[in-house]
Amino acid sequence: MASPRIVRIDGDTVVRPVKPWTATVHSLLRHLHDAGLPVPEPFGIDAGFERVRLVRGAAGQDCWPHQLETSSVASAGRLLRRLHDATQDWMPPADAVWAVPVEAPSDGVICHGDFQPANLAWRDGVAVGAFDWDDARPAPRISDIAYALEYLTPFETDSAELARRGFRGRPARRERIEAFLDGYGWDQPFDVVEAVATRQQRAIDEVVLHGEGGHEPAATWVAAGWPERWKAKLEVTRSLTDEVQPGTLSSVELRPLTHADAEAHCAGEDEQTVRWLTGGYGTVEGTRAYFDVLAGNAAAGRGKRGFGLWRDGRLAGYVDFDPDNADGLQPGDVNISYAVHPWARGSGVASEAVLAICQRLRDEDIGRRVAIRVEPENVASVRVAEKCGFRPAGSFTSSTDTHPDGTPVVLSLYLLDL
């Protein structure tokens, strides 16, 4: 009969009974920790117990308030991408033991195997660490992605369970999926529902495997018949197909900005807007004057033209195009700039806006190439450019943009043929 697996926290140290795969997991954790990743630092194995450093943050059942916003979901995607990438140059021990069967093809990465909100450390709505690596295994990236999406979408319809996790009403599931994939930087098409259902079945099979091997807590779950009950999750997942598949959500709408939009526009500015786009916070009066300039340019068919980004009846950001911007550009290049309000970040708004403005340029036969000029440190905008099919075209020292200390800004250039 299996004995309970007792976990003890002694200050900053987590102490747990050793498993056959513990040494392999410690080797992986040592590699990740030494590379600067936020995972438990392994202290060693002694007298049948493993000891690792506690990853500080809200976790377990305290995780749920931290994963409600799309920006929080995106942060989990970013964390998973960092972890996956960092495992690629780890060499498993020759006698490596895995808790579960290896998944092929592995894409050259080691998956966490149980990447869900309760196994992450959260601070102020941001995923800052990942622990409980017992189910790590060589596997394709999509295995962890699908597993994470089960919880972060979430693929759950029970109102009591959703309320327990902090949702007040129906979760914005498609937006949350987009947020996670954008955070991760995933740009390959796949059937989300089928991927999640397949991963759910694998997780059930793995619990049965652990249970039959006498490993807790799986042995208790199997004895209680939970794996059979969990199979109902697959039906719930597939019942959400129409809600989560692309094409079922309202898209971003581009509209000219008016004086009535100025307050909402200013309210959407934050440090990121100032850092990457405007250089300073705007006033309502100054914003209205700027909107007048944009309206005049639109009427004359020349110069910079800007639009508000609207999603579900709410102003979500701003985008403009400027065929007259020559900084680092060639004749026929049209520069585009955008900013997304904090509440809408990580939900695909930026990508939709970029694609929509590109289509408008095609429809109106303006320019021959679209340009995105971005500071290399602005990783989110670099990913948007890449996701929308822009190709890197080198970098240049701007003749117009400067840092607060007056030094010129070095910009990366991304181009897309119209």
C-alpha positions in Angstrom: 0.0 0.0 0.0 1.3 3.4 -0.9 2.3 5.8 1.9 1.4 9.5 1.8 4.0 11.8 0.3 4.6 14.4 3.0 6.0 17.7 1.9 7.6 19.9 4.5 8.6 23.6 4.2 11.5 24.5 6.5 12.1 28.2 6.1 13.3 28.6 2.5 13.7 24.9 2.0 11.2 22.4 0.6 11.8 18.8 1.9 10.1 15.9 0.1 10.6 12.1 -0.1 12.8 11.1 -2.9 11.4 9.4 -6.1 13.2 7.3 -8.7 13.4 10.3 -11.0 14.5 12.9 -8.4 18.2 12.9 -9.4 17.3 13.5 -13.0 15.0 16.4 -12.1 17.7 17.9 -9.8 20.2 17.8 -12.7 17.6 19.7 -14.8 16.9 22.2 -12.0 20.6 22.9 -11.4 21.0 23.7 -15.1 18.0 26.0 -15.2 18.9 27.7 -11.9 22.5 28.3 -13.0 21.1 29.9 -16.2 19.2 32.4 -14.1 15.7 30.8 -14.5 13.2 31.1 -11.6 13.0 27.5 -10.5 13.8 25.7 -7.2 17.5 25.6 -6.5 18.4 21.9 -5.7 20.3 21.5 -2.4 20.7 17.8 -2.7 19.4 14.4 -1.7 20.0 12.9 1.8 18.5 10.1 3.8 15.7 9.5 1.3 14.7 13.1 1.1 15.2 15.8 -1.5 15.8 19.4 -0.6 15.2 22.4 -2.9 14.9 26.1 -2.3 11.3 27.5 -2.1 10.3 29.7 -5.1 8.7 32.7 -3.4 5.3 33.9 -4.5 1.6 33.1 -4.3 1.1 29.5 -5.3 -1.2 26.5 -4.8 -4.8 27.6 -4.1 -3.6 31.2 -3.6 -2.7 31.4 -7.3 -6.2 32.1 -8.6 -6.6 35.8 -8.0 -3.3 36.4 -9.9 -4.3 34.7 -13.1 -7.5 36.6 -13.9 -6.2 39.2 -16.3 -5.1 38.5 -19.8 -1.8 40.2 -19.0 -1.3 37.6 -16.3 -2.0 34.8 -18.7 0.5 36.3 -21.1 3.1 36.4 -18.4 2.7 32.7 -17.9 3.3 32.2 -21.6 6.5 34.2 -21.5 7.7 32.2 -18.5 7.1 28.9 -20.2 8.9 30.1 -23.4 12.0 31.0 -21.3 12.0 27.7 -19.5 11.6 25.7 -22.7 14.4 27.6 -24.5 16.7 27.2 -21.5 16.3 23.4 -21.5 17.6 23.0 -25.1 21.3 23.0 -24.1 20.9 20.7 -21.1 22.4 17.2 -21.4 20.4 14.7 -19.4 22.4 12.2 -17.3 23.2 8.9 -19.0 21.1 7.1 -16.5 18.2 9.6 -16.7 14.9 8.4 -15.2 11.6 10.1 -16.1 8.4 9.8 -14.1 6.3 9.5 -17.3 6.9 8.2 -20.8 8.9 10.4 -23.2 6.7 12.2 -25.8 8.0 12.2 -29.4 9.1 14.3 -31.2 10.6 16.3 -28.3 11.5 19.4 -30.3 14.8 19.3 -28.3 13.2 20.7 -25.2 12.2 19.3 -21.8 8.6 20.0 -20.8 7.6 20.8 -17.3 4.7 18.4 -17.5 2.4 20.1 -14.9 2.5 23.8 -16.0 -0.6 25.1 -14.3 -1.4 28.2 -12.2 -1.0 26.3 -8.9 2.5 25.2 -9.7 3.6 28.7 -10.6 4.8 31.4 -8.2 2.8 34.7 -8.7 3.5 38.2 -7.7 1.0 41.1 -8.4 -0.6 39.1 -11.3 2.7 38.1 -12.9 4.0 34.5 -13.2 7.5 34.7 -11.7 8.6 31.1 -11.2 7.7 27.4 -11.8 8.1 24.5 -9.4 7.0 20.9 -9.0 9.0 19.5 -11.9 8.4 15.8 -11.1 6.6 15.2 -14.4 9.3 16.8 -16.5 10.0 14.8 -19.7 11.4 15.3 -23.2 8.3 16.3 -25.2 7.2 18.7 -27.9 6.5 22.3 -26.8 2.8 22.0 -27.6 2.5 19.4 -24.8 3.1 22.0 -22.1 1.2 24.7 -24.0 -1.9 22.6 -24.3 -1.7 21.6 -20.6 -1.3 25.2 -19.5 -4.3 26.3 -21.7 -6.6 23.7 -20.0 -6.2 25.8 -16.8 -5.6 29.3 -18.1 -8.3 29.4 -20.7 -9.9 27.7 -18.7 -11.6 24.7 -20.3 -14.1 24.5 -17.4 -17.8 25.3 -17.4 -18.9 24.5 -13.8 -20.0 27.8 -12.4 -19.0 27.0 -8.8 -15.5 26.0 -9.9 -15.2 29.1 -12.1 -16.3 31.3 -9.1 -13.8 29.5 -6.9 -11.1 30.6 -9.3 -12.3 34.2 -9.2 -14.2 34.5 -12.4 -17.4 36.6 -12.3 -19.2 35.3 -15.3 -17.9 33.7 -18.4 -14.2 33.9 -18.9 -13.0 35.6 -22.1 -11.6 32.3 -23.3 -10.4 33.1 -26.8 -8.7 36.3 -25.6 -7.0 34.3 -22.8 -5.8 31.7 -25.4 -4.4 34.5 -27.6 -2.7 36.1 -24.6 -0.9 33.0 -23.6 0.2 32.2 -27.2 1.3 35.8 -27.8 3.2 35.7 -24.5 4.9 32.5 -25.5 5.6 33.7 -29.0 3.8 30.8 -30.6 2.9 31.4 -34.3 2.1 27.9 -35.6 -1.5 27.0 -36.4 -3.0 24.1 -34.4 -6.4 22.8 -33.3 -6.5 24.2 -29.7 -9.5 22.0 -28.6 -8.0 18.8 -30.0 -4.6 19.6 -28.5 -6.0 20.3 -25.0 -8.3 17.2 -25.1 -5.3 15.0 -26.2 -3.2 16.4 -23.4 -6.0 15.9 -20.9 -6.2 12.2 -21.8 -2.4 11.8 -21.5 -2.6 13.4 -18.1 -5.2 11.0 -17.0 -3.1 8.1 -18.3 -0.1 9.4 -16.4 -2.0 9.5 -13.1 -3.1 5.9 -13.6 0.6 5.0 -14.3 1.7 6.7 -11.1 -1.1 5.2 -9.1 -0.4 1.7 -10.3 3.3 2.3 -9.4 2.2 3.2 -5.8 3.2 6.8 -6.1 1.2 9.4 -4.1 -1.0 11.3 -4.4 -1.9 9.4 -7.6 -2.4 6.1 -5.8 -5.1 7.6 -3.7 -6.8 9.2 -6.7 -6.8 6.0 -8.6 -8.2 4.0 -5.6 -11.0 6.6 -5.4 -11.8 6.3 -9.1 -10.9 9.8 -10.1 -9.4 9.0 -13.4 -12.7 7.7 -14.7 -14.5 10.8 -13.5 -11.9 13.0 -15.1 -12.7 11.6 -18.5 -15.8 13.8 -18.5 -13.3 16.8 -18.8 -12.8 15.8 -22.5 -16.5 16.3 -23.2 -16.4 19.7 -21.5 -13.4 20.7 -23.5 -15.0 19.8 -26.8 -18.2 21.5 -25.9 -16.3 24.8 -25.9 -15.1 24.4 -29.6 -17.4 27.2 -31.0 -16.4 29.6 -28.2 -12.6 29.2 -28.4 -11.8 28.6 -32.1 -10.7 31.6 -34.2 -13.5 33.5 -35.9 -15.9 33.4 -33.0 -14.8 36.7 -31.4 -15.4 40.3 -32.3 -12.4 41.6 -34.1 -10.6 44.9 -33.6 -12.3 47.8 -35.3 -10.4 50.9 -36.6 -12.3 54.2 -36.3 -11.2 57.8 -36.7 -10.7 59.4 -33.3 -12.9 62.3 -32.1 -12.8 64.8 -29.3 -15.1 62.5 -27.3 -12.4 59.8 -27.3 -9.7 62.0 -25.8 -10.3 61.2 -22.2 -10.3 57.4 -22.8 -7.2 57.8 -25.0 -5.3 59.6 -22.2 -6.5 57.2 -19.5 -5.0 54.3 -21.6 -1.5 55.8 -21.4 1.0 54.2 -19.0 4.8 53.9 -18.6 5.1 51.5 -21.6 3.2 53.9 -23.9 5.5 56.8 -22.9 8.6 54.6 -23.1 8.0 53.1 -26.5 5.8 55.6 -28.3 4.9 59.1 -27.0 7.8 60.2 -24.9 5.4 61.8 -22.4 1.9 61.7 -21.0 -0.7 63.7 -23.0 -3.4 66.1 -21.8 -7.0 65.9 -22.9 -6.7 69.4 -24.6 -3.5 68.5 -26.4 -4.9 65.1 -27.5 -8.0 66.8 -29.0 -5.7 69.2 -30.9 -3.7 66.2 -32.2 -6.9 64.4 -33.3 -7.8 67.5 -35.2 -4.5 67.3 -37.1 -5.1 63.7 -37.9 -8.6 64.5 -39.2 -7.2 67.3 -41.4 -4.6 64.9 -42.8 -7.3 62.3 -43.5 -9.4 64.9 -45.3 -6.5 66.0 -47.4 -5.3 62.5 -48.1 -1.7 63.2 -47.0 0.5 62.9 -43.9 0.0 60.8 -40.8 -3.4 59.3 -40.3 -4.5 57.7 -37.0 -7.3 55.5 -35.7 -8.6 54.3 -32.5 -8.6 50.5 -31.8 -12.0 49.4 -30.6 -12.7 45.9 -29.1 -16.2 45.0 -27.8 -17.2 48.7 -27.8 -14.2 49.8 -25.7 -11.2 51.9 -26.8 -8.3 49.5 -26.7 -5.5 51.5 -28.2 -4.3 53.6 -31.2 -2.6 53.0 -34.5 -1.4 55.3 -37.2 0.4 55.2 -40.6 2.7 57.9 -42.0 3.9 57.8 -45.6 6.0 60.9 -45.0 8.3 59.5 -42.2 11.7 59.1 -43.9 13.7 58.3 -40.8 15.6 55.1 -41.8 13.1 54.4 -44.6 13.1 54.4 -48.4 10.6 56.2 -50.8 7.5 54.1 -50.8 7.9 52.9 -47.3 5.0 53.6 -44.9 5.8 53.7 -41.2 3.2 52.4 -38.7 3.0 52.9 -35.0 0.6 51.7 -32.4 -0.1 51.5 -28.7 -2.4 49.1 -26.8 -4.1 50.1 -23.6 -3.0 48.0 -20.5 -6.4 46.2 -20.2 -6.2 44.9 -23.7 -2.5 43.8 -23.9 -1.7 40.2 -24.5 -5.0 39.5 -26.2 -4.0 39.8 -29.8 -5.1 43.5 -30.3 -1.7 44.7 -31.5 -1.4 41.9 -34.2 -5.0 42.5 -35.4 -4.4 46.3 -35.6 -1.2 45.8 -37.6 -2.9 43.5 -40.0 -5.9 45.8 -40.3 -3.8 48.9 -41.1 -1.8 46.9 -43.7 -5.0 45.9 -45.4 -6.2 49.5 -45.4 -2.9 50.6 -47.1 -3.5 47.9 -49.7 -7.1 48.9 -50.3 -6.1 52.6 -50.6 -3.0 51.8 -52.7 -0.7 53.7 -50.3 3.0 52.8 -50.4 4.8 49.7 -51.5 6.1 48.5 -48.1 5.0 48.8 -44.5 7.7 49.5 -41.9 7.8 48.9 -38.2 10.6 50.7 -36.5 11.2 49.4 -33.0 13.8 49.4 -30.2 15.3 45.9 -29.8 14.4 46.0 -26.1 10.7 46.3 -27.0 10.3 42.5 -27.2 6.5 42.5 -27.4 6.5 44.7 -30.5 9.3 42.7 -32.1 7.1 39.6 -31.7 4.1 41.4 -33.2 6.1 42.3 -36.2 7.3 38.7 -36.6 3.9 37.3 -36.0 2.4 39.5 -38.7 5.0 38.4 -41.3 7.4 41.3 -41.2 11.0 40.5 -42.1 14.0 42.0 -40.2 15.8 44.5 -42.3 18.7 45.5 -40.1 19.0 48.5 -37.7 19.9 52.1 -37.9 20.6 55.2 -35.7 17.5 57.4 -35.7 17.9 61.0 -36.9 14.7 62.0 -35.0 14.2 59.9 -32.0 16.3 60.4 -28.9 16.6 59.0 -25.4 15.8 61.2 -22.4 19.6 62.1 -22.1 19.6 63.3 -25.7 21.5 60.4 -27.3 20.0 59.0 -30.5 17.9 55.8 -30.4 19.1 52.8 -32.3 16.0 51.2 -34.0 15.5 47.8 -35.6 13.6 47.8 -38.9 11.0 45.3 -40.0 9.4 45.4 -43.4 6.4 43.9 -45.1 5.7 44.1 -48.9 2.2 45.3 -49.7 
